[in-house]
């Protein structure tokens, strides 16, 4: 299952986020696959596409970053799959 994870960096914590990432990596738990990510041009939000069996699988990763980042998790599907679901 795909999840778009929207991270909002708290109070300019972007520098601290990138520093921790350089030191510890992404810190995703087993069973979660990082697909890709994008950062808004203001450097205030990161959009990460993650693949895992269920949303709860993301919780250890969220816990590891929650002191610096606020998270929103949205289950998503690709457009072709959504279109097929609408047609059937």
Residue, then its C-alpha position, 0 to 999 in steps of 0.5 A: x500500500x502506498x502512503x504519501x507522508x507530508x512532513x512539516x518541519x517545525x520552527x525552521x528545523x530543516x537544518x536539524x532534520x538534514x543533519x540527523x539524516x546525514x548521521x543516522x539515515x532515514x531510519x525506516x523500519x523493516x517492512x517499509x520501503x522508501x519510494x521517493x521524496x520531494x521538498x517544497x521550494x521554501x524548504x518547509x515541507x517534505x513529501x515522501x512516498x512510502x510503501x508498506x502493508x499498513x499505515x501502522x508500519x510507519x509509526x516507528x519511523x514517525x516516532x524517530x522524527x516527531x521531535x523535529x517534524x509534524x506528520x500527515x499520512x495519506x493513503x494514495x494510489x496511482x491515477x491509472x488504478x483510481x480511474x480503473x476503480x471508478x470505471x468498474 
